[in-house]
Amino acid sequence: MNGSEQDADIWSTGDFSWLLLTDLSDDQIELLDAIWHLAIIEHPANAVGMHWPTWRDVDQYFFDLRDHEAGEVHQQLPSYSRIGIGPHGSPYGLVWRSEGAFVGPIPRDDEQVGLTIAGLVQLARHKKRNTQPLADDLVRIIRTLAQASNRIRRESRGESQPGRERELADYAEWLVSPRSDKPFVMPVEAIAQVLQKENVGVVKVGNRWVAQLGGTGLRKYLKIETAGDYLAQVGTTLSMPTGPYPHLEEEKEVQGVEQTGKTVFIVHGHDEAVRDRVDAFVQKTVANKVIILHDEDDNGDTIIEKFEQHASDAACAIVLLTPDDVGRAKTEDELRPRARQNVVFELGYFAGLLGRRHVMALVKDHVEQPSDLSGVLYIPLDSGEWKRKLERRLKNVDGISLRD
């Protein structure tokens, strides 16, 4: 099979995993490393941030390092730019460009450049930089977007609802905010620039980065865990990985965290933004499967049968008390915000099934709280401490494994 036939075959399968397996020259490795080096910003408080550099800075840094031009090396990086536009709508490789290949084969001086998910993995593989966890974090954001998009379609009874905009920051917040055990700050802008070039529905609207959800294009990412999983699905929506790729399988075994049989069950009302925000944080924090009942198949069961089946597998429950209803006692005049009746029912169900210390309630605004469930941990969502408090409680639940 000649080169063009091979390219065409890869396009038809949509499997870009070979980008992780291709051996790079020393110059190519140093070019990726130069981009990463210039992107990293040291902050006074022992935190690390980033801002993708311009090609001018990369070219100058690379010339000082290797004593020749970066442009020629860039052109030889493995990508699809040599065969034109692919199913992404733009060439895809190890390096993204803010302007794309439409302005020429070599980036302009003022263009921003950065590493794609494949580029981050290749840099970790060849240069031993700690970029693999970031690649997997970005993939988890894509999976979370796919799950949110799938919920929108389910709520519209399976009909495609493209163009439903959500703030990207709601799904990427755990990568933006530093944690004591992971002082890395990747601004939404830097995250969005990568995801925009990954063609997962992330676009800039005015000064905001949003995810366009509700269509069918993200369905293939519902089960992805690693960069290898993601790149095997990058092509057409009808494709499946063609493999096998022994290197990727070994990588997945080493980097993945084994899921236990127990799950984290999230109970929610009508506030989709809160649901998706908490789901994204929990997915990032625990290795266990996270259950949102609406996302699970019915398999012919009634709603209560489906609920009981998944509840029996739960190690703990996170209940979102959001002001979706209002109500009052007969002796009162003022209506007060309340959670949905099914949410209150499931809160009590899990308190009886698992014990109150295995139930965590996240409270938005001034929602009424059940008065006879002392021992349940109530955490205000309006405070900046909800993530830390929730993670600390999850850490102490039997059957729950936290990600590294």
Secondary structure as UniProt FT lines:
FT   HELIX           3..13
FT   HELIX           18..21
FT   HELIX           26..39
FT   STRAND          40..42
FT   TURN            44..45
FT   STRAND          48..50
FT   HELIX           55..66
FT   HELIX           70..75
FT   HELIX           81..83
FT   TURN            87..88
FT   STRAND          95..97
FT   HELIX           101..103
FT   TURN            109..110
FT   STRAND          112..115
FT   HELIX           117..127
FT   TURN            130..131
FT   HELIX           132..155
FT   TURN            156..158
FT   TURN            162..163
FT   STRAND          164..167
FT   HELIX           169..176
FT   TURN            180..181
FT   HELIX           188..197
FT   TURN            198..199
FT   STRAND          202..205
FT   TURN            206..207
FT   STRAND          208..213
FT   TURN            217..218
FT   HELIX           219..221
FT   TURN            222..223
FT   HELIX           227..231
FT   TURN            232..233
FT   TURN            237..238
FT   HELIX           246..255
FT   STRAND          263..267
FT   HELIX           272..285
FT   STRAND          289..292
FT   HELIX           293..295
FT   TURN            299..300
FT   HELIX           303..311
FT   TURN            312..313
FT   STRAND          314..321
FT   STRAND          325..327
FT   TURN            330..331
FT   STRAND          336..338
FT   HELIX           341..354
FT   HELIX           356..358
FT   STRAND          359..363
FT   TURN            365..366
FT   TURN            371..372
FT   TURN            374..375
FT   STRAND          377..380
FT   TURN            381..382
FT   TURN            384..385
FT   HELIX           386..395
FT   TURN            398..399
//
